[in-house]
Amino acid sequence: MAGYHSIQLLNCKNKAYTAHNHYYAMEYKKKRQHHSVDPLSREFNQQLRFWETVIQRVLALHTTAEEKRILRYCTETGYANYREIDYIAKTDGALTFCEIKLKQCAKIQQTPSGFEQLSTSLDIAQLASLANHGVLVTVNLASLFGNACLIPADDLVELKDIDLSLTKTTAGIDILYIDIKQIIPFAKVHNIITQDHIDELVESYHDYLNPMRRLQTQSNLPLNNPFQALRQHTMQ
């Protein structure tokens, strides 16, 4: 970490950042141009990205959001690197980095998904005294999909608990698990989502899980043998 310099936060629309993303998007397309794409998997992932923005908007109604969410830093070679922070809360001049993960069926882990990513971002930010506190929020979608919840009720938090955690100024990372049904009523009241958005997510999940569910079976298939069809007609 000591080799990093020129550390700063940038707006998501920063030209250097968007150009960087465009370049790597084109490189990725070149590498994947001969690979087939699962449209149902792509649709489900698009739904998850939309719901990540829902969580961001909900958090922004509870805390003051920092608009500059791109952590830029340079290596010893001078090459610029970028890390997008899902959400950054501002409290009394201090910043809290927040990583958001949406899981089909979340469970408590010693090192949850997103922890290493958030930890690295904080380590870099601390070099420039930008932030020293982080919150990892794992949103459990199991109840929405009709799956059993693998997290004990006592380990699930409410929105107010996330609010308190985001306003901390102490060093370290808080790991929080919340059920999506804690978020949906609030998001509905504030016109962030509608029932259609919920239905689309659920349908997308079941399509992704079982691609054959959309195929319609025909009970009365037409006869493919003309002589058999003629014989049936004459018998009538």
Phi and psi in degrees as GROMACS dihedral restraints (atoms count N, CA, C in turn):
[ dihedral_restraints ]
;  ai    aj    ak    al  type     phi  dphi    fc
    3     4     5     6     1   -65.5    20    10
    4     5     6     7     1   -20.5    20    10
    6     7     8     9     1   -82.6    20    10
    7     8     9    10     1    -1.6    20    10
    9    10    11    12     1   -88.2    20    10
   10    11    12    13     1   144.5    20    10
   12    13    14    15     1  -149.7    20    10
   13    14    15    16     1   178.2    20    10
   15    16    17    18     1    53.5    20    10
   16    17    18    19     1    44.2    20    10
   18    19    20    21     1   -84.7    20    10
   19    20    21    22     1   127.3    20    10
   21    22    23    24     1  -159.1    20    10
   22    23    24    25     1   165.1    20    10
   24    25    26    27     1  -101.1    20    10
   25    26    27    28     1   135.9    20    10
   27    28    29    30     1  -122.2    20    10
   28    29    30    31     1   158.6    20    10
   30    31    32    33     1   -71.9    20    10
   31    32    33    34     1   150.4    20    10
   33    34    35    36     1   -62.4    20    10
   34    35    36    37     1   -21.5    20    10
   36    37    38    39     1   -95.6    20    10
   37    38    39    40     1    10.4    20    10
   39    40    41    42     1   -56.8    20    10
   40    41    42    43     1   132.8    20    10
   42    43    44    45     1   -61.9    20    10
   43    44    45    46     1   -41.1    20    10
   45    46    47    48     1   -64.3    20    10
   46    47    48    49     1   -38.9    20    10
   48    49    50    51     1   -69.4    20    10
   49    50    51    52     1   -45.3    20    10
   51    52    53    54     1   -65.3    20    10
   52    53    54    55     1   -36.4    20    10
   54    55    56    57     1   -66.1    20    10
   55    56    57    58     1   -40.1    20    10
   57    58    59    60     1   -60.4    20    10
   58    59    60    61     1   -45.4    20    10
   60    61    62    63     1   -64.9    20    10
   61    62    63    64     1   -40.8    20    10
   63    64    65    66     1   -62.7    20    10
   64    65    66    67     1   -42.8    20    10
   66    67    68    69     1   -61.3    20    10
   67    68    69    70     1   -47.3    20    10
   69    70    71    72     1   -73.6    20    10
   70    71    72    73     1   -26.5    20    10
   72    73    74    75     1   -67.0    20    10
   73    74    75    76     1   -41.2    20    10
   75    76    77    78     1   -66.7    20    10
   76    77    78    79     1   -40.2    20    10
   78    79    80    81     1   -63.4    20    10
   79    80    81    82     1   -39.1    20    10
   81    82    83    84     1   -66.1    20    10
   82    83    84    85     1   -41.3    20    10
   84    85    86    87     1   -62.9    20    10
   85    86    87    88     1   -37.6    20    10
   87    88    89    90     1   -62.9    20    10
   88    89    90    91     1   -41.9    20    10
   90    91    92    93     1   -70.8    20    10
   91    92    93    94     1   -28.9    20    10
   93    94    95    96     1  -103.5    20    10
   94    95    96    97     1     9.8    20    10
   96    97    98    99     1   -66.4    20    10
   97    98    99   100     1   -23.8    20    10
   99   100   101   102     1  -102.3    20    10
  100   101   102   103     1     9.1    20    10
  102   103   104   105     1  -102.1    20    10
  103   104   105   106     1   139.2    20    10
  105   106   107   108     1   -74.6    20    10
  106   107   108   109     1   151.1    20    10
  108   109   110   111     1  -114.8    20    10
  109   110   111   112     1   129.8    20    10
  111   112   113   114     1   -80.7    20    10
  112   113   114   115     1   107.9    20    10
  114   115   116   117     1   -64.0    20    10
  115   116   117   118     1   -32.2    20    10
  117   118   119   120     1   -71.8    20    10
  118   119   120   121     1   -38.2    20    10
  120   121   122   123     1   -66.3    20    10
  121   122   123   124     1   -40.5    20    10
  123   124   125   126     1   -63.8    20    10
  124   125   126   127     1   -41.7    20    10
  126   127   128   129     1   -64.5    20    10
  127   128   129   130     1   -41.6    20    10
  129   130   131   132     1   -65.5    20    10
  130   131   132   133     1   -40.9    20    10
  132   133   134   135     1   -65.6    20    10
  133   134   135   136     1   -34.5    20    10
  135   136   137   138     1   -65.7    20    10
  136   137   138   139     1   -37.9    20    10
  138   139   140   141     1   -63.9    20    10
  139   140   141   142     1   -40.9    20    10
  141   142   143   144     1   -64.8    20    10
  142   143   144   145     1   -37.6    20    10
  144   145   146   147     1   -66.1    20    10
  145   146   147   148     1   -39.0    20    10
  147   148   149   150     1   -62.4    20    10
  148   149   150   151     1   -44.1    20    10
  150   151   152   153     1   -70.5    20    10
  151   152   153   154     1   -22.3    20    10
  153   154   155   156     1   -65.5    20    10
  154   155   156   157     1   -40.3    20    10
  156   157   158   159     1   -66.4    20    10
  157   158   159   160     1   -31.2    20    10
  159   160   161   162     1   -62.1    20    10
  160   161   162   163     1   -46.6    20    10
  162   163   164   165     1   -61.7    20    10
  163   164   165   166     1   -41.1    20    10
  165   166   167   168     1   -60.3    20    10
  166   167   168   169     1   -44.1    20    10
  168   169   170   171     1   -67.9    20    10
  169   170   171   172     1   -35.5    20    10
  171   172   173   174     1   -65.4    20    10
  172   173   174   175     1   -44.5    20    10
  174   175   176   177     1   -63.8    20    10
  175   176   177   178     1   -35.0    20    10
  177   178   179   180     1   -67.8    20    10
  178   179   180   181     1   -20.3    20    10
  180   181   182   183     1   -84.9    20    10
  181   182   183   184     1   -10.4    20    10
  183   184   185   186     1  -104.4    20    10
  184   185   186   187     1   -27.5    20    10
  186   187   188   189     1  -136.6    20    10
  187   188   189   190     1   170.1    20    10
  189   190   191   192     1   -85.4    20    10
  190   191   192   193     1   121.8    20    10
  192   193   194   195     1   -90.3    20    10
  193   194   195   196     1   140.3    20    10
  195   196   197   198     1   -87.7    20    10
  196   197   198   199     1   122.6    20    10
  198   199   200   201     1   -70.3    20    10
  199   200   201   202     1   -31.1    20    10
  201   202   203   204     1   -82.4    20    10
  202   203   204   205     1   103.7    20    10
  204   205   206   207     1  -113.9    20    10
  205   206   207   208     1     6.7    20    10
  207   208   209   210     1  -102.4    20    10
  208   209   210   211     1   116.2    20    10
  210   211   212   213     1   -88.0    20    10
  211   212   213   214     1   112.8    20    10
  213   214   215   216     1  -104.9    20    10
  214   215   216   217     1   137.6    20    10
  216   217   218   219     1  -152.6    20    10
  217   218   219   220     1   153.9    20    10
  219   220   221   222     1  -113.9    20    10
  220   221   222   223     1   147.9    20    10
  222   223   224   225     1   -89.7    20    10
  223   224   225   226     1  -177.6    20    10
  225   226   227   228     1   -63.4    20    10
  226   227   228   229     1   -23.9    20    10
  228   229   230   231     1   -79.9    20    10
  229   230   231   232     1    -9.8    20    10
  231   232   233   234     1    90.7    20    10
  232   233   234   235     1    -1.4    20    10
  234   235   236   237     1   -74.4    20    10
  235   236   237   238     1   133.7    20    10
  237   238   239   240     1   -84.1    20    10
  238   239   240   241     1   135.4    20    10
  240   241   242   243     1  -120.8    20    10
  241   242   243   244     1   155.6    20    10
  243   244   245   246     1  -134.3    20    10
  244   245   246   247     1   140.6    20    10
  246   247   248   249     1  -132.8    20    10
  247   248   249   250     1   123.6    20    10
  249   250   251   252     1   -87.7    20    10
  250   251   252   253     1   127.8    20    10
  252   253   254   255     1   -95.6    20    10
  253   254   255   256     1   129.5    20    10
  255   256   257   258     1   -60.6    20    10
  256   257   258   259     1   -41.3    20    10
  258   259   260   261     1  -156.3    20    10
  259   260   261   262     1   140.8    20    10
  261   262   263   264     1  -128.8    20    10
  262   263   264   265     1   123.9    20    10
  264   265   266   267     1  -101.1    20    10
  265   266   267   268     1   142.0    20    10
  267   268   269   270     1  -108.5    20    10
  268   269   270   271     1   130.0    20    10
  270   271   272   273     1  -141.6    20    10
  271   272   273   274     1   112.9    20    10
  273   274   275   276     1    51.1    20    10
  274   275   276   277     1    44.6    20    10
  276   277   278   279     1    82.4    20    10
  277   278   279   280     1    -8.0    20    10
  279   280   281   282     1   -99.7    20    10
  280   281   282   283     1   151.2    20    10
  282   283   284   285     1  -114.7    20    10
  283   284   285   286     1   143.7    20    10
  285   286   287   288     1  -121.8    20    10
  286   287   288   289     1   122.1    20    10
  288   289   290   291     1   -82.9    20    10
  289   290   291   292     1   136.8    20    10
  291   292   293   294     1  -126.8    20    10
  292   293   294   295     1   128.2    20    10
  294   295   296   297     1  -106.5    20    10
  295   296   297   298     1   131.9    20    10
  297   298   299   300     1  -113.9    20    10
  298   299   300   301     1   128.3    20    10
  300   301   302   303     1  -127.4    20    10
  301   302   303   304     1   129.3    20    10
  303   304   305   306     1  -106.2    20    10
  304   305   306   307     1   125.6    20    10
  306   307   308   309     1  -121.2    20    10
  307   308   309   310     1   136.9    20    10
  309   310   311   312     1   -59.7    20    10
  310   311   312   313     1   -40.3    20    10
  312   313   314   315     1  -151.1    20    10
  313   314   315   316     1    86.9    20    10
  315   316   317   318     1   -71.3    20    10
  316   317   318   319     1   150.9    20    10
  318   319   320   321     1  -144.2    20    10
  319   320   321   322     1   153.1    20    10
  321   322   323   324     1   -70.9    20    10
  322   323   324   325     1   128.7    20    10
  324   325   326   327     1  -127.2    20    10
  325   326   327   328     1   155.1    20    10
  327   328   329   330     1   -64.1    20    10
  328   329   330   331     1   -41.7    20    10
  330   331   332   333     1  -124.1    20    10
  331   332   333   334     1    91.8    20    10
  333   334   335   336     1   -65.2    20    10
  334   335   336   337     1   158.3    20    10
  336   337   338   339     1   -59.0    20    10
  337   338   339   340     1   130.6    20    10
  339   340   341   342     1    97.0    20    10
  340   341   342   343     1   -12.5    20    10
  342   343   344   345     1   -67.4    20    10
  343   344   345   346     1   -47.1    20    10
  345   346   347   348     1   -63.2    20    10
  346   347   348   349     1   -39.1    20    10
  348   349   350   351     1   -61.7    20    10
  349   350   351   352     1   -46.9    20    10
  351   352   353   354     1   -67.5    20    10
  352   353   354   355     1   -40.5    20    10
  354   355   356   357     1   -61.5    20    10
  355   356   357   358     1   -42.7    20    10
  357   358   359   360     1   -65.1    20    10
  358   359   360   361     1   -42.4    20    10
  360   361   362   363     1   -61.3    20    10
  361   362   363   364     1   -40.9    20    10
  363   364   365   366     1   -67.0    20    10
  364   365   366   367     1   -40.3    20    10
  366   367   368   369     1   -59.3    20    10
  367   368   369   370     1   -40.4    20    10
  369   370   371   372     1   -70.0    20    10
  370   371   372   373     1   -45.0    20    10
  372   373   374   375     1   -62.3    20    10
  373   374   375   376     1   -34.5    20    10
  375   376   377   378     1   -65.7    20    10
  376   377   378   379     1   -26.7    20    10
  378   379   380   381     1   -64.3    20    10
  379   380   381   382     1   -27.0    20    10
  381   382   383   384     1  -110.1    20    10
  382   383   384   385     1    13.9    20    10
  384   385   386   387     1    55.5    20    10
  385   386   387   388     1    37.9    20    10
  387   388   389   390     1   -85.9    20    10
  388   389   390   391     1   -39.3    20    10
  390   391   392   393     1  -162.9    20    10
  391   392   393   394     1   150.7    20    10
  393   394   395   396     1  -136.8    20    10
  394   395   396   397     1     4.4    20    10
  396   397   398   399     1  -124.2    20    10
  397   398   399   400     1   140.2    20    10
  399   400   401   402     1  -135.2    20    10
  400   401   402   403     1   156.5    20    10
  402   403   404   405     1  -132.9    20    10
  403   404   405   406     1   125.1    20    10
  405   406   407   408     1  -104.2    20    10
  406   407   408   409     1   112.2    20    10
  408   409   410   411     1  -106.0    20    10
  409   410   411   412     1   115.9    20    10
  411   412   413   414     1  -103.5    20    10
  412   413   414   415     1   119.1    20    10
  414   415   416   417     1   -96.9    20    10
  415   416   417   418     1   118.5    20    10
  417   418   419   420     1   -87.5    20    10
  418   419   420   421     1   119.2    20    10
  420   421   422   423     1   -97.1    20    10
  421   422   423   424     1     1.5    20    10
  423   424   425   426     1   -54.8    20    10
  424   425   426   427     1   -46.0    20    10
  426   427   428   429     1   -63.9    20    10
  427   428   429   430     1   -32.3    20    10
  429   430   431   432     1   -69.1    20    10
  430   431   432   433     1   -32.8    20    10
  432   433   434   435     1   -92.3    20    10
  433   434   435   436     1     1.4    20    10
  435   436   437   438     1    80.5    20    10
  436   437   438   439     1    18.2    20    10
  438   439   440   441     1   -95.8    20    10
  439   440   441   442     1   157.0    20    10
  441   442   443   444     1   -70.0    20    10
  442   443   444   445     1   140.6    20    10
  444   445   446   447     1   -81.7    20    10
  445   446   447   448     1   127.4    20    10
  447   448   449   450     1   -94.8    20    10
  448   449   450   451     1     2.1    20    10
  450   451   452   453     1  -108.0    20    10
  451   452   453   454     1   126.2    20    10
  453   454   455   456     1   -57.2    20    10
  454   455   456   457     1   144.6    20    10
  456   457   458   459     1   -57.0    20    10
  457   458   459   460     1   -34.4    20    10
  459   460   461   462     1   -68.0    20    10
  460   461   462   463     1   -18.8    20    10
  462   463   464   465     1   -94.9    20    10
  463   464   465   466     1    -4.0    20    10
  465   466   467   468     1   -90.7    20    10
  466   467   468   469     1   139.9    20    10
  468   469   470   471     1  -105.5    20    10
  469   470   471   472     1   173.1    20    10
  471   472   473   474     1  -109.2    20    10
  472   473   474   475     1   171.2    20    10
  474   475   476   477     1   -59.2    20    10
  475   476   477   478     1   -36.7    20    10
  477   478   479   480     1   -63.8    20    10
  478   479   480   481     1   -30.5    20    10
  480   481   482   483     1   -69.3    20    10
  481   482   483   484     1   -38.0    20    10
  483   484   485   486     1   -66.1    20    10
  484   485   486   487     1   -40.5    20    10
  486   487   488   489     1   -56.3    20    10
  487   488   489   490     1   -48.1    20    10
  489   490   491   492     1   -63.5    20    10
  490   491   492   493     1   -39.6    20    10
  492   493   494   495     1   -68.1    20    10
  493   494   495   496     1   -37.7    20    10
  495   496   497   498     1   -69.7    20    10
  496   497   498   499     1   -22.0    20    10
  498   499   500   501     1   -94.2    20    10
  499   500   501   502     1     4.1    20    10
  501   502   503   504     1   -71.1    20    10
  502   503   504   505     1   153.2    20    10
  504   505   506   507     1  -120.2    20    10
  505   506   507   508     1     3.0    20    10
  507   508   509   510     1   -78.9    20    10
  508   509   510   511     1   159.0    20    10
  510   511   512   513     1   -76.3    20    10
  511   512   513   514     1   153.2    20    10
  513   514   515   516     1   120.4    20    10
  514   515   516   517     1  -179.6    20    10
  516   517   518   519     1  -126.3    20    10
  517   518   519   520     1   128.1    20    10
  519   520   521   522     1   -94.5    20    10
  520   521   522   523     1   132.7    20    10
  522   523   524   525     1  -107.9    20    10
  523   524   525   526     1   116.3    20    10
  525   526   527   528     1  -125.2    20    10
  526   527   528   529     1   141.1    20    10
  528   529   530   531     1  -118.5    20    10
  529   530   531   532     1   132.4    20    10
  531   532   533   534     1  -136.9    20    10
  532   533   534   535     1   143.9    20    10
  534   535   536   537     1   -83.5    20    10
  535   536   537   538     1   142.5    20    10
  537   538   539   540     1   -60.1    20    10
  538   539   540   541     1   -27.8    20    10
  540   541   542   543     1   -71.9    20    10
  541   542   543   544     1   -11.1    20    10
  543   544   545   546     1   -78.8    20    10
  544   545   546   547     1   -23.7    20    10
  546   547   548   549     1   -95.8    20    10
  547   548   549   550     1   -37.0    20    10
  549   550   551   552     1   -56.3    20    10
  550   551   552   553     1   -49.2    20    10
  552   553   554   555     1   -58.9    20    10
  553   554   555   556     1   -41.9    20    10
  555   556   557   558     1   -64.3    20    10
  556   557   558   559     1   -43.9    20    10
  558   559   560   561     1   -64.9    20    10
  559   560   561   562     1   -34.7    20    10
  561   562   563   564     1   -68.0    20    10
  562   563   564   565     1   -46.6    20    10
  564   565   566   567     1   -58.7    20    10
  565   566   567   568     1   -35.9    20    10
  567   568   569   570     1   -95.8    20    10
  568   569   570   571     1    17.5    20    10
  570   571   572   573     1    57.0    20    10
  571   572   573   574     1    33.9    20    10
  573   574   575   576     1   -85.3    20    10
  574   575   576   577     1   -35.2    20    10
  576   577   578   579     1  -136.3    20    10
  577   578   579   580     1   165.8    20    10
  579   580   581   582     1  -124.6    20    10
  580   581   582   583     1   175.7    20    10
  582   583   584   585     1   -63.2    20    10
  583   584   585   586     1   -31.0    20    10
  585   586   587   588     1   -60.5    20    10
  586   587   588   589     1   -39.7    20    10
  588   589   590   591     1   -62.6    20    10
  589   590   591   592     1   -39.6    20    10
  591   592   593   594     1   -66.2    20    10
  592   593   594   595     1   -46.6    20    10
  594   595   596   597     1   -61.2    20    10
  595   596   597   598     1   -39.3    20    10
  597   598   599   600     1   -64.9    20    10
  598   599   600   601     1   -39.8    20    10
  600   601   602   603     1   -64.7    20    10
  601   602   603   604     1   -45.2    20    10
  603   604   605   606     1   -64.3    20    10
  604   605   606   607     1   -45.3    20    10
  606   607   608   609     1   -62.3    20    10
  607   608   609   610     1   -42.5    20    10
  609   610   611   612     1   -62.3    20    10
  610   611   612   613     1   -39.1    20    10
  612   613   614   615     1   -64.3    20    10
  613   614   615   616     1   -46.7    20    10
  615   616   617   618     1   -68.8    20    10
  616   617   618   619     1   -33.5    20    10
  618   619   620   621     1   -65.6    20    10
  619   620   621   622     1   -41.9    20    10
  621   622   623   624     1   -64.7    20    10
  622   623   624   625     1   -38.4    20    10
  624   625   626   627     1   -73.1    20    10
  625   626   627   628     1   -37.9    20    10
  627   628   629   630     1  -136.9    20    10
  628   629   630   631     1    87.6    20    10
  630   631   632   633     1   -61.1    20    10
  631   632   633   634     1   -20.4    20    10
  633   634   635   636     1   -81.5    20    10
  634   635   636   637     1    -9.4    20    10
  636   637   638   639     1   -65.8    20    10
  637   638   639   640     1   -22.0    20    10
  639   640   641   642     1   -84.9    20    10
  640   641   642   643     1   -13.9    20    10
  642   643   644   645     1   -73.2    20    10
  643   644   645   646     1   129.1    20    10
  645   646   647   648     1   -93.7    20    10
  646   647   648   649     1   129.2    20    10
  648   649   650   651     1   -93.0    20    10
  649   650   651   652     1   139.6    20    10
  651   652   653   654     1  -102.1    20    10
  652   653   654   655     1   125.5    20    10
  654   655   656   657     1   -76.5    20    10
  655   656   657   658     1   -35.9    20    10
  657   658   659   660     1  -112.4    20    10
  658   659   660   661     1    91.1    20    10
  660   661   662   663     1   -79.0    20    10
  661   662   663   664     1   140.8    20    10
  663   664   665   666     1   -66.8    20    10
  664   665   666   667     1   146.8    20    10
  666   667   668   669     1   -67.9    20    10
  667   668   669   670     1   137.5    20    10
  669   670   671   672     1  -101.9    20    10
  670   671   672   673     1     0.5    20    10
  672   673   674   675     1  -113.1    20    10
  673   674   675   676     1   111.1    20    10
  675   676   677   678     1   -63.0    20    10
  676   677   678   679     1   -34.9    20    10
  678   679   680   681     1   -69.3    20    10
  679   680   681   682     1   -37.6    20    10
  681   682   683   684     1   -67.0    20    10
  682   683   684   685     1   -37.5    20    10
  684   685   686   687     1   -65.0    20    10
  685   686   687   688     1   -41.0    20    10
  687   688   689   690     1   -65.2    20    10
  688   689   690   691     1   -41.4    20    10
  690   691   692   693     1   -63.0    20    10
  691   692   693   694     1   -41.8    20    10
  693   694   695   696     1   -63.0    20    10
  694   695   696   697     1   -38.4    20    10
  696   697   698   699     1   -66.2    20    10
  697   698   699   700     1   -42.3    20    10
  699   700   701   702     1   -70.1    20    10
  700   701   702   703     1   -31.0    20    10
  702   703   704   705     1   -70.1    20    10
  703   704   705   706     1   -26.4    20    10
